[in-house]
């Protein structure tokens, strides 16, 4: 009997064959489309993906995510080929902090330690003392002396949240993620009325009013762990809707409702950059070994140190 396949199955099979042939690894972010998540060797948040990128034995790293993530992998693996399916897959948060303007901003705060979010360009990381992710931002900040003067960049919402839970008074760069700023508090509360037994779970990049009504706040991996362990059955999820694929796979009997944005025509909130990657682009990228991430060596060397500091602190905290 002939086995019928669709284009996704066909591309997925070709990708698996090429991975084996080229000793390549595919690192996929939780916000990628389900078909890409399912063909990835490892799916995770920014911290977990950075950790995998730092230790992979693969010769080629295909980063199914956005540009700053692939840059981070290249910074940690200068002698390996790092590929990105769509070079236009950027990040509104990373774009909110031009390196030249941030360098001028730093001059206003001499003696301050710069903690930069991983959602930044290599040039910003090169201007930083230590990098963090949403998974470890609290721990990274608390690893510094209580009286340390800190600049936190670029996400003002995450920075405000960390200030509120640590008692710090970090200077914040005025940046934000276009996805997490679009959530409608009014619509989230309407959903809560429809599903009174639901739990609202949010990413700390969301604006403060959304965080204040949330039952749990955490990084994408923390949100996933929370729903897996929770006894509750219905969740309103205030982060990029791609994570719901993993939540549904882990908890098929539970209900996950994407928190709606202010745009009344949308039922969920997707990152336009994350969704630029497709299975076809992933296949072509691996087949052609292009587009390839290239970073000026001077910047790469300076950017590597704050990333390594983050990884070392994270490892120390896990022990």
Order of alpha helices (4+ residues) and beta strands (2+ residues): alpha-beta-alpha-beta-alpha-beta-alpha-beta-alpha-alpha-beta-alpha-beta-alpha-beta-alpha-beta-alpha-beta-alpha-beta-alpha-beta-alpha-beta-alpha-alpha
